[in-house]
Amino acid sequence: MAAESSGSSRSRRSRPTPSPVESPTVQAWELGIRLRERREELGMTAVAAGRATGIAQAYVSGVEAGKVKLPADRLAQLVQVYEIEPDEADELEQLRVAATKRAWWHQYSQLFPAEFLRFLGYEAGADHIRSYDSELLHGLLQTEAYARAVMRGGNTYVRLTEVNRRIAVRMARQARLTADHPIRFTTVLSEGVLRQQIGGAAVMRDQLQHLAALVSERPEQIQIRVIPFTAGAYPALGGPFQILSFPAPRLPELVWQEILTSSDIIDQSARVADYVITFEETLERALSSDESLTLIRRIAKEMT
């Protein structure tokens, strides 16, 4: 605890430059982490903090998890109880205000479960995504035709009347690839992802050509590595997952895992570390970037 407290104090004295990428979800998360760090430095429990401010312990915990919005007067109470200095309090207020803004994805709140909307917020504020995909391409890489074919392919949880709106969300997410501060993206794909003819040969050929163009035009930003069929068994063999990293040093990495009927945001440090190790070991088994690009182009030519 002492070591953690010392580290937190140093972070406040030498603050990093604020991230140019804003997401209300991430701003609320960072606000909660900073409040929790300060509370723990004081040796105060969430129950004690609630009593001192007249706020329920569940509310304090919700704020610290970034899941509950914090009004200005409540933050002022916590600042006073936690004896936070004025400069730090100003930064927390800026985070609080940013966290209350309405993000573009909230207009689709009736279309998606809360957990996925929360993931969209994390994705919008991330600066690097590492993804492993074994059956389908990551949403940030999909063409509209490919995405439409996936959604119309018989998924029981997607109503046909929702397809257009879901595609609009997927295309909106891709704006992070070309924004002023674009997200970095590293993906490891099973060769089967490239050969599965989603939407038919013509749709798949266009999709593979799109991948090749992304890699060729943005080699420093986007890396696509393929695990060939000849690689045999490898650490990530199984379900897809992605690791999200964030520009603010205080924010830990998260894992998003989505399968047919469920999805999960994983934030426990030990579990996240397992995914990071699995990804890195799988990346070592993959073809090089140049070899992967050659394979993508070759398979695209086969799609006739």
C-alpha positions as CSV (number, residue, x, y, z in Angstrom):
1,M,0.0,0.0,0.0
2,A,2.8,2.4,0.9
3,A,4.5,1.9,-2.5
4,E,1.2,2.4,-4.3
5,S,0.6,5.6,-2.4
6,S,4.1,6.9,-3.2
7,G,3.6,6.2,-6.9
8,S,0.3,8.0,-6.9
9,S,1.7,11.1,-5.3
10,R,4.5,11.3,-7.9
11,S,1.9,11.0,-10.7
12,R,0.1,14.1,-9.4
13,R,3.3,16.1,-9.2
14,S,4.3,15.3,-12.7
15,R,1.1,15.0,-14.7
16,P,1.1,13.6,-18.3
17,T,-0.2,15.6,-21.2
18,P,-4.0,15.1,-21.5
19,S,-5.1,12.6,-24.2
20,P,-6.3,14.3,-27.4
21,V,-8.8,11.4,-27.7
22,E,-11.9,12.1,-25.6
23,S,-14.5,9.5,-24.6
24,P,-17.0,10.2,-21.8
25,T,-16.7,6.6,-20.7
26,V,-12.9,6.8,-20.4
27,Q,-13.1,10.2,-18.7
28,A,-15.5,8.9,-16.1
29,W,-13.2,5.8,-15.6
30,E,-10.1,8.0,-15.1
31,L,-12.0,10.2,-12.7
32,G,-13.1,7.2,-10.6
33,I,-9.6,5.7,-10.6
34,R,-8.0,9.0,-9.4
35,L,-10.6,9.4,-6.6
36,R,-10.1,5.8,-5.5
37,E,-6.3,6.2,-5.5
38,R,-6.6,9.3,-3.3
39,R,-9.1,7.6,-0.9
40,E,-6.7,4.6,-0.6
41,E,-3.8,6.9,0.1
42,L,-5.7,8.2,3.1
43,G,-6.4,4.7,4.3
44,M,-10.1,5.3,4.0
45,T,-12.6,2.7,3.0
46,A,-15.5,3.4,0.6
47,V,-17.9,3.0,3.5
48,A,-16.0,5.7,5.5
49,A,-15.9,8.0,2.5
50,G,-19.7,7.6,2.1
51,R,-20.3,8.4,5.8
52,A,-18.1,11.5,5.7
53,T,-19.9,12.9,2.6
54,G,-23.4,11.6,3.2
55,I,-23.1,9.5,0.1
56,A,-24.0,5.8,0.0
57,Q,-21.1,3.4,-0.2
58,A,-22.6,1.8,-3.4
59,Y,-22.6,5.3,-5.0
60,V,-18.9,5.9,-4.1
61,S,-18.0,2.5,-5.5
62,G,-20.0,3.2,-8.7
63,V,-18.2,6.5,-9.2
64,E,-14.9,4.8,-8.7
65,A,-15.8,2.2,-11.3
66,G,-16.7,4.9,-13.8
67,K,-20.3,3.7,-14.0
68,V,-22.1,6.5,-12.0
69,K,-22.1,10.1,-13.1
70,L,-20.9,12.5,-10.5
71,P,-22.6,15.9,-10.0
72,A,-20.4,19.0,-9.3
73,D,-21.6,19.3,-5.7
74,R,-20.8,15.6,-4.9
75,L,-17.3,16.0,-6.4
76,A,-16.8,19.1,-4.3
77,Q,-17.7,17.1,-1.2
78,L,-15.2,14.3,-2.1
79,V,-12.5,16.9,-2.8
80,Q,-12.9,18.4,0.6
81,V,-13.0,15.0,2.5
82,Y,-10.0,13.7,0.5
83,E,-8.1,17.0,1.1
84,I,-7.3,17.3,-2.6
85,E,-5.3,20.3,-3.6
86,P,-6.8,23.0,-5.9
87,D,-4.8,22.1,-9.1
88,E,-5.8,18.4,-8.7
89,A,-9.4,19.4,-8.0
90,D,-9.5,21.5,-11.2
91,E,-8.3,18.5,-13.2
92,L,-10.9,16.2,-11.6
93,E,-13.6,18.8,-12.4
94,Q,-12.5,18.8,-16.1
95,L,-12.8,15.0,-16.1
96,R,-16.2,15.2,-14.5
97,V,-17.5,17.6,-17.1
98,A,-16.1,15.6,-20.0
99,A,-17.7,12.5,-18.5
100,T,-21.2,14.0,-18.6
101,K,-21.1,14.7,-22.4
102,R,-23.4,12.6,-24.6
103,A,-21.3,10.4,-27.0
104,W,-22.5,9.5,-30.5
105,W,-23.2,5.9,-29.5
106,H,-25.8,6.8,-26.9
107,Q,-28.4,7.3,-29.7
108,Y,-28.2,3.5,-30.2
109,S,-28.8,2.7,-26.5
110,Q,-32.0,0.8,-27.3
111,L,-30.2,-1.3,-29.9
112,F,-27.3,-2.7,-27.8
113,P,-26.9,-4.0,-24.2
114,A,-25.2,-1.7,-21.7
115,E,-22.0,-3.7,-21.7
116,F,-21.5,-3.3,-25.4
117,L,-22.2,0.5,-25.2
118,R,-19.6,0.6,-22.5
119,F,-17.1,-1.2,-24.7
120,L,-17.8,1.4,-27.5
121,G,-16.8,4.1,-25.0
122,Y,-13.5,2.3,-24.2
123,E,-12.8,1.7,-27.9
124,A,-13.4,5.3,-28.7
125,G,-10.9,6.4,-26.0
126,A,-8.2,3.7,-26.7
127,D,-5.0,4.4,-28.5
128,H,-4.0,0.8,-29.4
129,I,-6.1,-2.3,-29.9
130,R,-4.5,-5.8,-30.2
131,S,-7.0,-8.3,-31.6
132,Y,-7.0,-12.0,-32.2
133,D,-9.7,-13.3,-34.5
134,S,-10.3,-16.9,-35.5
135,E,-13.5,-16.7,-37.6
136,L,-14.5,-13.1,-38.5
137,L,-12.6,-9.9,-39.2
138,H,-12.6,-7.3,-36.5
139,G,-15.4,-4.7,-36.9
140,L,-12.9,-1.9,-37.5
141,L,-11.6,-3.7,-40.6
142,Q,-14.8,-4.7,-42.2
143,T,-16.3,-3.3,-45.4
144,E,-19.9,-2.4,-45.3
145,A,-20.8,-5.4,-47.6
146,Y,-18.9,-7.8,-45.4
147,A,-20.6,-6.4,-42.3
148,R,-24.0,-6.7,-43.9
149,A,-23.4,-10.3,-44.9
150,V,-22.3,-11.2,-41.3
151,M,-25.4,-9.6,-39.8
152,R,-27.8,-11.2,-42.4
153,G,-26.1,-14.6,-42.1
154,G,-28.6,-16.0,-39.6
155,N,-27.6,-14.5,-36.3
156,T,-30.5,-15.1,-34.0
157,Y,-29.8,-11.9,-31.9
158,V,-29.9,-9.5,-34.9
159,R,-33.3,-8.5,-36.2
160,L,-33.4,-7.8,-39.9
161,T,-35.0,-4.4,-39.1
162,E,-31.9,-3.5,-37.1
163,V,-29.3,-4.3,-39.7
164,N,-28.9,-0.9,-41.2
165,R,-28.6,0.8,-37.8
166,R,-26.0,-1.7,-36.7
167,I,-24.0,-1.2,-39.8
168,A,-24.1,2.5,-39.3
169,V,-22.6,2.0,-35.8
170,R,-19.9,-0.3,-37.2
171,M,-18.9,2.3,-39.9
172,A,-19.0,5.1,-37.3
173,R,-16.5,3.2,-35.2
174,Q,-14.1,3.0,-38.1
175,A,-13.7,6.8,-38.0
176,R,-11.0,6.2,-35.3
177,L,-8.8,4.7,-38.0
178,T,-8.6,8.0,-39.9
179,A,-9.1,10.6,-37.1
180,D,-6.6,13.3,-36.3
181,H,-5.2,11.0,-33.6
182,P,-5.9,7.6,-35.2
183,I,-6.0,4.5,-33.2
184,R,-3.2,1.9,-33.7
185,F,-4.4,-1.5,-34.6
186,T,-2.6,-4.8,-34.5
187,T,-4.5,-8.0,-35.4
188,V,-3.6,-11.6,-35.6
189,L,-5.9,-13.6,-37.9
190,S,-6.4,-17.3,-38.5
191,E,-6.0,-18.1,-42.2
192,G,-9.6,-19.4,-42.0
193,V,-10.8,-15.8,-41.5
194,L,-9.4,-14.9,-44.9
195,R,-10.8,-18.0,-46.7
196,Q,-14.3,-18.0,-45.2
197,Q,-16.4,-16.5,-48.1
198,I,-18.6,-14.2,-46.1
199,G,-21.2,-12.8,-48.5
200,G,-19.7,-14.8,-51.4
201,A,-16.5,-14.6,-53.4
202,A,-17.0,-11.1,-54.8
203,V,-17.7,-9.5,-51.3
204,M,-14.8,-11.4,-49.8
205,R,-12.4,-10.4,-52.6
206,D,-13.3,-6.7,-52.0
207,Q,-12.9,-7.2,-48.3
208,L,-9.4,-8.7,-48.7
209,Q,-8.4,-5.9,-51.1
210,H,-9.6,-3.5,-48.4
211,L,-7.3,-5.2,-45.9
212,A,-4.4,-5.0,-48.3
213,A,-5.0,-1.3,-48.9
214,L,-5.2,-0.5,-45.2
215,V,-1.8,-2.2,-44.5
216,S,-0.1,-0.7,-47.5
217,E,-1.3,2.8,-46.9
218,R,-0.9,2.8,-43.1
219,P,1.9,0.4,-42.2
220,E,2.9,2.3,-39.1
221,Q,-0.6,2.3,-37.7
222,I,-2.2,-0.9,-38.9
223,Q,-0.5,-4.3,-38.7
224,I,-2.2,-7.5,-39.9
225,R,-0.5,-10.8,-39.2
226,V,-1.8,-14.2,-40.3
227,I,-1.6,-17.5,-38.6
228,P,-1.4,-20.0,-41.5
229,F,-3.1,-23.4,-41.4
230,T,0.4,-25.0,-41.3
231,A,1.2,-23.4,-38.0
232,G,-0.7,-26.1,-36.1
233,A,-1.8,-25.4,-32.5
234,Y,-0.9,-22.1,-31.0
235,P,-1.7,-20.3,-27.7
236,A,-4.7,-18.2,-28.8
237,L,-6.4,-21.0,-30.6
238,G,-10.1,-20.7,-29.7
239,G,-12.3,-17.7,-29.1
240,P,-11.6,-14.2,-30.3
241,F,-10.5,-11.4,-27.9
242,Q,-9.0,-7.9,-28.0
243,I,-6.8,-6.0,-25.7
244,L,-7.4,-2.2,-25.4
245,S,-4.6,0.2,-24.2
246,F,-5.1,3.8,-23.3
247,P,-3.0,6.9,-23.5
248,A,-3.4,8.0,-19.8
249,P,-0.7,6.2,-17.7
250,R,-3.2,5.7,-14.9
251,L,-5.5,3.6,-17.0
252,P,-4.8,-0.1,-17.1
253,E,-5.4,-2.4,-20.1
254,L,-8.7,-4.0,-20.6
255,V,-9.8,-7.1,-22.5
256,W,-13.1,-7.4,-24.5
257,Q,-14.3,-10.9,-25.3
258,E,-17.4,-11.5,-27.3
259,I,-18.9,-14.8,-28.4
260,L,-22.3,-15.8,-29.9
261,T,-24.5,-15.3,-26.9
262,S,-22.4,-13.3,-24.4
263,S,-19.7,-10.6,-24.0
264,D,-17.5,-9.5,-21.2
265,I,-15.2,-6.6,-20.3
266,I,-12.3,-8.1,-18.3
267,D,-10.4,-5.7,-16.1
268,Q,-8.8,-8.0,-13.5
269,S,-5.0,-7.4,-13.9
270,A,-4.0,-11.0,-13.6
271,R,-6.5,-12.2,-16.2
272,V,-5.6,-9.3,-18.5
273,A,-1.9,-10.3,-18.2
274,D,-2.8,-13.8,-19.3
275,Y,-4.4,-12.5,-22.5
276,V,-1.4,-10.1,-23.2
277,I,1.0,-13.0,-22.9
278,T,-1.2,-15.2,-25.0
279,F,-1.4,-12.6,-27.7
280,E,2.3,-11.9,-27.8
281,E,3.2,-15.6,-28.0
282,T,0.6,-16.1,-30.8
283,L,2.1,-13.1,-32.6
284,E,5.4,-14.8,-32.6
285,R,3.9,-17.8,-34.5
286,A,2.3,-15.6,-37.2
287,L,3.6,-14.8,-40.6
288,S,5.6,-11.5,-40.9
289,S,3.7,-8.4,-42.0
290,D,5.1,-8.8,-45.6
291,E,4.3,-12.5,-45.7
292,S,0.8,-11.9,-44.4
293,L,0.1,-9.1,-47.0
294,T,1.3,-11.5,-49.7
295,L,-1.0,-14.2,-48.5
296,I,-4.0,-11.8,-48.3
297,R,-3.4,-10.7,-51.9
298,R,-3.0,-14.2,-53.1
299,I,-6.3,-15.4,-51.5
300,A,-8.0,-12.3,-52.9
301,K,-7.0,-13.4,-56.4
302,E,-8.4,-16.8,-55.7
303,M,-11.9,-15.3,-55.0
304,T,-13.4,-15.6,-58.4
